Amino acid sequence: MIIAKRVLNTLTELWPVLETLMKRFKMGDFSIKEVQSIIKQHFPHYSGAQIYKETNRLLSQDILVPLAKSSQLEINRAISDFAAYLLQDESLGVAAEIHVLVDDLERLSAKLAKAVEDDDYGDISRYTRIMDERVRKIVKLYQHNENAIYNLVEQAKANGSSMSLSKRYKAVIEAFDEYIEPMLEMLDINGAFQICFDAIELGLTEHLLHLKQSGRDANTIRMLEQLRTRILDMHHIGRESLRQSADMLMPLREELRQNTLVTRQAAKVLGLIRKRGLDNVMSAHQPFFASDPMHHQLGSNAQLVAYMAGLSEFEEHDFEMPDASAAEPYRAPNIPSFRDVRALFKPAKGKSKARKQQLIDVLDSHYPELESDELLYLYQKLINDPSLTLSQSEQLEHKTIAGKRFALYPFIDAGDATTTNNSEEL
C-alpha cells in the first residue's frame, strides 16, 4: 500500500517535472526517456543514477503509470485531476452536467420530504448528506468552468498573430454557444431552475420547522440548516460565475463580430473595384494629394521635392471657443405676474360677475402676445389655485391658442368660493 505522505513528499520535490508533463502532454502518453530528459532539465546537477532513482520513484508510487501492453507512460488520472486543479488548467464542461445534478437534487428533495413525513431520522441524515454532496459538486463545476473559460480567453489572446481571428477565437465562440447561452436560459430568474431552487428551499424550511417543533435530533436540524444555506449560496455562486464568464467572453466575441463585418465590407469594396475600377470606386473617398495634371503623368524629382516642401509649410489654424462670460444671460419667458392674472377672475368688492367665463378664453384674449406653452403654464397654475371656484365642462372642445390647436375639457370660473376642482384632461 502506498503511503500518502510519501506521495505528497514526491509531488513537492518533483513538482516542476509534473507541471511540465501536464503542460506538454496533458492526457497524452510519453516515454520514459522524455521523463528523464525533463528531470535533467529541471535538475541539471543530478547524476545519471539520481535521474534513474527519481524516475523509478515516480513509477513505484503510481504517480506515473504504464499504458496497457505498451512501454509508454501516462500521468495517474487522480494525480492529473489534482494537478489540473492546482494549475487552474481545467477544460470546459457542458451545461447539461449541472442540469442533471439539479434534477437529481429535486428527486432527492422529494425523498427527503417523505423521510421527514415518516420521522425516519436515518433516511433524513442520509438524503441530507447526498444532497450536500450534489451541491458541492455543482459549485465545483461552476468554478471549474469559470477557470476553463479564463484559460480559453488567455490562450486565444496569446496565439500567434499569423492565424485568423476566426481560428484563434473558435474555442471562445463554441464556449459561448455551448455553455454561456444554455446557462443563461437555466439560471433565468423566471426559469425552471429558479422554481426548482425555490421549491427546495421552501421544503427545507418546512422540514426544519417540523423537526424543531418535535424537539429531537439537533444534529439533523444542524445538517438541514447547513444544506439550506449551501443551496442558497450555490445559486448566488452560479449567477456570479456566469456573469464573470460572460464578461470575459463578450469582448472577444464582439471583436470577432466587428472583424467579420469589416472583412465583409472590405470584400464588397474589392469586388466593386474589380468590376468598375479603382478610380471609379475610390475617387469619391480618396484624399487629394496632387493636381489633375500630375495625377495623369509621372513627376520629376524636383516636383516631388517641391510638393514635400509645401507639406512641410503646413500650419494648423487654431479655433478659439467663445468665452462663457461673453454669452448672453438667460432670460425668463415674458410671463406676466400670476397675481395680475388671478385678478382677472376676482371682481372688485361690491360687484358681481356678469357671466361665467372659460379660463383659456380669458387668457387668450388678455395676453395675445404670449406663446402657447406660456399660456398653458398660466392656465395650469390657475386651475390649481385654491382661491378660485372652478367647474369643468363635460364636453370636449377644440381651441386654437397662439396659432396651435388643442382638444380639452375647459375649466370655467364659477364664483368666489374657495373650493376648486384640480382635475384636467387634455
N, C-alpha and C positions, 0 to 999 in steps of 0.2 A: 504493500500500500504506500502510495506517495504521500509524504508529509507536506501539509500545506505550507508550513513555514519555509521549507526548503524551496518550494516553487516560488514563493514571494521573494526570497533572497536572490534566486536566479534571475527573476524578472527585474529586480532592482539593479543588479550588477550588469546584466546584459541587455538593458532596455534599449540602448541605441541600436543594437543589432535587430531586435524585434521590431522597432519602429521603422527601420529601413526595409525590412522584409514586408511589413504591412503596406508601406507606400509604394514599393516597387512591384510586388506580386499580388497584393490583396488576397483574393481567393484562389489564385493560380498556384501551380506547383513549381518547384525549383529543385536543383540538385544540391548534393552535399558540398560540392566544390564551391558553389555560389555562396553557401552559408559560411564556409571557411574564408572566402575572399572578403566577405563583409566584416567578419570578425577581425581579420587582418587590417582592414581599412580603418576601423574604429579603435583598434588597439595595436598600433604598429610595433610596440615594444614586446609583444607576445612572441615567444618562440614557436616553432612548429609543434612541439609537444603540448604546449599550453593551448594552442588553437585546437588541436585534436581533442584535448581534455574538455574544453568548453563546448565543442560541438557534440561530444558524447554526453555531456551534462544536459544539453537541451533535449536530446533524444531519450535519455533514460527517464527524465521527468515528464515525458509526454507533452512538452511544450511544442516540439516538432514531431509529427507522426508520419510514418511512411505510407505511401499510397498502396492500395491492394495490388499485388502482382506487378510491382514496379519499384525501381530504385529511386524514384522521385519522392520529394517530401512536400508536406504542407503544414500550415500552422493549425494547431488544435483549435477546433471551432469555438470551444468555450473561451480559450485564451484570445482568439481572434475577436470575439464579441466584446470581451473586457477591454482589449487594446483599442478597438474602434470607439468604444465609449470614452476612453481617456483621451483619444486623439480627436474626438468630435468628427469622426470620419464615417458617419452613417450614410446609408443610401436611403433615398426617399421611398417611403412605403405608400400604400394606397388607402384612400379614404374608406374603402369597404371593410378594412380590418377594424377600424373604430366603430363602424356601423354594426358589425357582428357583435362586438363586445357590448355595445349599448343595448342591443336586442337581448343579449344574454342577461344583462343587468335587469331588464324588465321582467324576464322569465323568473330570475331568482327572487325578485321583489314579490312576485305572486306566491312563490313557495314560502318566503319569509312571512307573509301575511297569514298563510294557512297555519304555519307553526305557532305564530302568536295567538291565533284564534284557538288552537288546541292546547295552549300553555305548555308546549314541548320545548323546554329550555335547551335541550341538547341540539335540536334542529335549528333553533334560533341562533345559537352561537355558531353552528356550522355554516349556515347560509350567510350570516354576517361576515364571517371570515372570507368566504368565497367572493362575496360582493366587494369587500375591501380589496381583495387581490385583483379583481377585474378593474376597479377604479384606479389602482396604482399602475396597472398595465396601460390603461388609456392615457394617463398623464405621461407615462414614459414614452408612449408613441407620439404624443404631441411634441415633446421636447426633442425626440429623435428626428422627427420630420422637419422641425424648425432648423436644427443643426444641418440636416441634409440639404435643405434649401439654401442655407448660407454657403455651404460648400459648392453647390451648383453655381451660385452667383459669382463667387470668387474665382472658380475655375473658368467661367465664361469670360470674365474680365481679364484673366491672366493669359488666355490663349493667344497664339501668335496673330499679329495683325494681317498676315497673308491670307488667313481664312475669311470667308464672307461672314457677315453678321448672322445670316440665316443658319449657317452651320454652327457658329460659336454659340448661338442662343437657342439651338434646337432643344436641348435638355431643359432650358428655362421655360420655353413655351409649353413643352409637354408637362412640366411640373404644374404650371398654371392651369392647364386644361384638365389634367387628370387628378389633381389634388385640391387646388385652391377653390375652383368653381364647385366641385361636389361638396367640399366642406362649408362653403358659403350657403349652399342650399340646406345642408344638415343643421347648421347652427343658426339658421334664421330664427328671429325672435318669435315668429308665429308658426314655426315649422313643427314637424313631428318630434324632433329631438327635444325641443323645449317643453312640449306637452309631456313627453316621457319623463324628463327630469322633474318637472313639477309634480307629476303623479308619484314618483318615487319619494321625493322629499316630503310630500304630504302624508304618504303612507308611513314613512319612518317617524314623523311627528306623532301620528296617531298611535303607533306601536309604543313609543316612549311614554306617552300619556297613560296608556293601558298598563304598562309594566310599573310605572311609578305609583299608580293607584293601587296595584296589587301589593306593593311594598316588598318585593322579593328580587333576589339575584341582581345585586348592584353592579356586578361585573358585566352582565349582559346589557344593562342600561348604559354603562360607560361605553361599551363597544358600539352600540347603536348611535350614541351621540357622536362618536368619532367618525362613524361611517356617514352620517348625515352631513357633518362638517366637510368631510373629504369630497363628497359628491358635489356640494355647492362650490367648493374650491376648484374642483375638476372642470366644471362648466366655465368658470371665470378664466382658468388657465387656457382652456381650449380657445376661447374667443380672443384672448391676448396673443396667443401663439399664432392664430390665423391672421390677426391684424399685422403682426410683425413680419410674417412670411409674405403677405401680400405687399407690404411696404418695400420689401427687398426685391420682389419680382416685378412690380409695376414699372419702375423706371427703365429696366431693360426691355420690357415688353413695349413700352412707349417708344423707346429708341429704335427698336426694330420696326415698329409701325411707321415712324417717320422716315426711316431709311428706305423702307419698301415704297412709300409714297413718292419720295424724291427720285428713287430709281425708276419708278413707273413713269413719272413726268419726264425724266431725262430720256428714257427710251422713246417716249412720244415725240419729243423735240428732235431727236436724232432721225426718227422716221420721217418727219416733215422735211428735215434738211436733205435727206436722200431723195425725196420726191421733188422738192421745189428749189433746192439750192441754199447755200449758206447765206448769201446776201439777201435773198427774198425773205428768209425767215428771221434773221437776226438783225437786219438793218434798223428795225423799229426799236431794238433794245440795246444795241451796242453803243458805247460812248464814242464821242467824236474826238479823234486824235490827229487828224490831218485834213487838209483841204481836198476838195474833189479832184483837182488835177494830180495831186500827189497820191491819191487813192488808186489811180489807174496807171501809174508809172513808177519806175524804180527811182529811188532817191540817192543822191550822191552823198559822199562822206560829209561835205560841207553843209548840206541841207540838214542832215541828221544832227550835226553839232549845233547848228542854229536853232533847231527845234528843241533840243535838250536845254540850250541856254535860255530859251523862252520859258520852259518849265521851271527852271531854277529861279526865275524872277517872279514867280507866282507869289502873291501876297494875300493872306487871308483878311477879309474885312470883318471887323467886329460889329456886332449888332447890340446896341445898348437897350436894355429893357427899361420901360418907363418907371420912374420913381413912384412908389406908393403914396408918398406925401403930396405929389403933384396931381393925383387923381381927384376928381370932383367928389365932394362928400355926398353920402346917400341922402336923398330927400324923400320924406314920407309922402304917401299919396295925399292929394288935396281933398281930404275928407273933412267936412265941417264938424264943429263941436257937437258931440252927442247931446249935450244939454239943449242946444238950439234946435236940434232935430226933434227931440222929445217934446219941446214946447209947441211944436206944430199940432200936437194931438191933445194938448191940455188947454181948454178955453180959459179965458180970464175969469176972475171971480165975479159972480153975479150974472154970468152969461151961460147959455146952454148951446150945445152943438146943434147946427141946423139939420144935419143928416149924418148917417153913418158913412164912413169913408174907408176905402181899401188902402192899406198902408203902402203898398207898392205904387199905387197911382199917385198918392200924395208925394212920395219921394221923387218919382219920375218927373212930376210937374214942377216941383220946387228946385230940384237940382239937375237940370238937363245937361250940365257940363260934365257930370261925373261919368266914369266908365261903369260898365255893367257889374264888374266884380266889386267896385266900391259901393254901388247902390245895394247890392246883395249883402254886403258886410253890414251896412246900416240897418237893413231890413231884419237881419238875423239878430242884431242887438235889440231892436225894438220888440220883437216877438218874445224875447226872453226877459223883458223889463217887467218886474212885478208891479210897478206903479200904474201900468196901463191895463185896461179891461178890454180883452180881445176875444173875438169869436172867429172860428174858421169856417169858411164856406165848404159845403159838401159837394159842390160842382167843380169839376176840373176846368180851368180857364187857361187860355193861351195869351201871354203877354209879350209885347215887344219892348225891351228895356235897353236903352242905349244902343239900338241897332241890332240886338240879339234877341232871339225868340225863346221863351221859356214856357213850360207847362207846369202849373202849380195850383194848389188849393189855397186861394188868397186869404190872409187874415184881415179882419175888419175891426176898426176901432168902435167898440160898443158902448162906452160910457166912462164914468170917472171912478168906478170902484177899484179896489186894489187887488182883485183876483185876476188871474191870467191863465191862458192856455199855451203851454210851451211846445206843443207838438206841431210839426210841419212835415208835409210830404211833398217832395218835388218830383 
